[in-house]
């Protein structure tokens, strides 16, 4: 937070001074373009951080502008109330759109088109609803900002809008410097992994879309005060594409990127359009193509990278030891699958499969490729729904519950292919898993940049060398290191039963045996039930208490390692190569 204030305070001061000493014309341009920059930042919030391209970010922006115009035209002294109402209206309309889009799990491209079509629809409504919107001519003579019965002069309105815009942009930057920023990046880059940690990703996307709508709403209110009028074109295609252009050119992955893009393009347009008017639209298109080809991440991240600094400058989270959640008493059933049926069309992936995982048990699940092992783990962790049977967790029926509810109850999962957040550092991945203990977005906006991590996760990090690589981007790790990072992530939060899908894939024989030793230590030290899908029989012999065998989607055998290796049916189906 202190680092953010170091940058924010001088920026605010420079903007305020510029507004007072540039003269009314240039100060007016600055305030106008900064109000548009707030709009672009709202798009950067939902697109750059959460990965949701809203082509209709003008919907909350335009509605707020019309609302402000109506309120302040009737009551000029209610400018402040109009700003609050605009933020609320922007959040409300965005929340409605988000609930419809995300609860139905629409594809992101469909969400983008939906928001664009809604914005264009409102443009048509504004053109026809003359009594409220003024029709094609819009609403004019919108008064300047005012309060307590007085109206600000043009100079002080420009100053107020400039300062307000910088404060709002700084507020968004501060918001994203908290744990919620990392969570949004996790949803953007790997929603499945983030949900498996215990985050209700649908609710968080609705939340961030609503916050983005509130920011856009305030931008609309500032904009209409600065221009003095609003017309249906505020919902139109031209401005919608321009906002995307500004955000893309500046760089959507940093809050300052949309601001730089907006100011750069608009000041260039104001300076050159009069001289080069007939070619300006063409020039804008050339700039867009050049940006996509040569600086696809945007100008700001590219300049930062060329300057030799990491494009994501957020400090590493402080990792602290939390301790473990007490395990279950010996003999208790922590997870039960009863008569599970799962089909993909005419293919029966699982048929009448029952499985019970007891406390303090380390079990391996084996079988030939296509036997249904990963599918069963998906069902046991809520990643897939099944057609028949039931799943119980600690004595409670969890059949049909989503993955994030399983995770919050203590089911931690490692996937077959490593599922990590590659654009985040090792420390941020671990912190992301630990923060899932308190997954409310509002809580994540207030939480410090500190993560209380379980002892088991820290043991994995220390044993594998990852404790010395906290600053390394997760995408730069080797395959084996990614495997261990994901296991550490699974342990970092509320882990009461651990499901591992081929944790030693890609490891050497010696590494696999070391992995078996470490997993046995974790299992024994913390009384942690573990279910492992594996093919490596040397690893299975070293680690397993019991072994369950699946073949063709059915339960074939269950017993100790020795019993399974002696089973003729198992040897015929799966272990024939073992002799």
C-alpha positions, 0 to 999 in steps of 0.5 A: 500500500505504501508503494502505491501511495508513493506513485499515486500522490505525485500523480494526483498532485501533477494532475491537479497542478496541470488542471489549474495552470494549463488554461481552460481549454487544455484543462478541459481536454484533460478532464474530458479525456481523464473521464474517458480514461476512467471508463477505459480503466473499468474495461481494463478491470473486467477484461485485463484482470478477469478476462471478460471482454465487455464490448458494451461497457458503454451500457453502464456509462451511458445510463449513468450519463443520462441519469446524471443529466436528468437529475442535475437538470432538474436539481443542479445542487444534487451533483454529488447525489447524482454521482452516487446514483450513477455508480449504483445504476452502473453496478445494478445494470452490470450485475443484471447482465452478469447474472444472466451471462455467467450463471448460464456459463455463456462463452466469453465471446458470447458475453462480449457480443451480448454486451455489445448488442445490449448497448446498441439496443439502448442506443435505439431506445434512447433515440425513440424515447424522446420524453426521457432522453430527448431523442436524436438530439439528446439532453443539452444544457446539463449544468456544471458540477455543483453543491450546497446551492452553488455551481462550480466555475469551468476552471474549478469543474475541470480541476474537480473532474481531473482530481476525481478521475485520478482518485478513482483510477488510484482506487482501482489500482489499490483494489487490485493490489490486494488479494482480489487482484491475484484471484481475478488473474487466477480466474482469467488464466485458469478458472478450473484451478481457481474454482478447485481451490474453493473460489466461487468463480461465477460469483466473483465474476458477477462481483467484478463485472458489477464493480466495473459497472460502478466505475463506468457509471461514475465515468459517465457522470463526470463525462456528462458534466464536462460535455454539458450534453448527452445523446444516444451516440454515447451507446454507439459502436464507434465509442465502444470500439474506441474504448477497446482500442484505448485499453488494448493499445495502452495495455489492459494488464496494468491499471495505468495502461488504459489511462495511457492509451486513452490520453495518448490517442485522444490528445493525438486525435485532438492535435492531428484531426484538424490537420489530417482529418480525412486520414485520421480514421485510417491512421487509427486503424493503422495504429490498432494493427501495429499495436496488435502486431508489435506490442500485443501486450500494450505499450505500457507493459512493453515499455516496462519489459524493454526497460528491464523491469517485470511487467507485474511489479506487485510485491511478493506476498508474505508467506507465514506458517498457519498450521494444519487443520486437525485430521479425522479420527481413525476409522471414520469415512471421509469420502464415500462414492456409492454406485457411481454411473457416468456416461459420455453419450453412449460411452460408459466411463463409470458403471456402478462404482463404489469407493470408501476412503477412510481417515488416515488412509493412503490409497492408490487408484490404478487401471489401464488407460480409459478405465475412468480413474481421472473421471472418478477423481473429477466426480469426487471433487465436484469437477464433473456431475454424474448420472447415477449414484451419490457422493458423501463427504464427512457424512454429508451428501454432496451429490451435485455440489459444485467444485468450490463447495467440495474444496471449502469442505476440505477436498483438495485436488491435483490434476493430471496435467499441472494446473497452476496460474502461470502468470503468477509467481510461485509465492502468489500461487501458494498465497492464492490457495491459502486465501481461499479459506476466506474467499469472499471478494469483499474480504479479499479487498480488505485482506493484507498481502499476507498468506497464512499457509499450512505446514504441509504446503511449506514442507513440500516447498522446502523439500523440493527447492521451491521455497527458494524460488518464490519470485519465479513465474510459475510458467518458468518452472520445469514440469516436475516443479509445476507438479510439486507447486500444484501439490503445495497449492492443494495443501495450502488451504483447507485440505482434509483429503488430498486427491492426486492425479499422476503426481509423478508423471514426468519424474525420474525413477529416483524422483518418484521414490522421493515423492513417495517418501514425502507423501508418506511423511505428509500422510503420517505426520498430519493424518491426511487421507490421500487418494492417488491415481498412478501407473508407476508400480514402484511408486505404488509399492512405496506409498500405498496402504491399499490399492483399488483397480478400475477396468472398463469403468468398473471396480475390478479389485481392492486390497493391499499391494501384495493382494492386488499383484497376486490377483489374476484378473488384475494381472491379466487386465493391467499388470501383464507386463509386470510378469 
